[in-house]
């Protein structure tokens, strides 16, 4: 799959991910084409961020010892989306 060239293409890819993972009730955000979020927060290769209703980052999951500790992110999501 080629990399998206426009923000609309990036949003379409995110929408397909949302649909394929059944995340219809979870808002998903896309970084802009300049990848400002990626640059600011070192989101690559894999980090998961929870952004609260207030627009602030409320949870971060990143690998430790080649594994994710997902319960804290899950618990934050359950609280935030309740």
Secondary structure, DSSP 4 states (H G I P E B T S, - for coil): -PPPSSHHHHHHHHHHHHHHHT-TTS------TT-HHHHHHT-TTTEEEEE-TTSSEEEEEE-BTTB---HHHHHHHHHHH-
